[in-house]
Amino acid sequence: MSDRFKIAETETFSKLIAQNNNLSRIYKKITDYVYPILRQNPFFGPNIKRLKGELSDYHRYRIGDYRLFYKVDNEKVIVFIINLAPRKSAYK
């Protein structure tokens, strides 16, 4: 099965990962496990939910106590990785 979507990390997300050494383990899970899932189908899955209200263009992927936020561009077939945040502060 070929990968349909490409993954693009925003500069904000890349800086967050580079500045926080504690996120290296989570980032490895993201690149090894989450990205292949998002490349196949970023809209549906057991850990994927679409946000509501004014953020309805965005999705979140649950990774333990963290949430990975992303936006899908159907025309360009790209998943833009926006942010990674601990659940307790992710929705504030």
Beta strands, then each sheet from edge to edge (+ up, - down):
strand 1: 6-9
strand 2: 48-50
strand 3: 58-63
strand 4: 66-73
strand 5: 78-86
sheet 1: 1+ 5+ 4- 3+ 2-
end
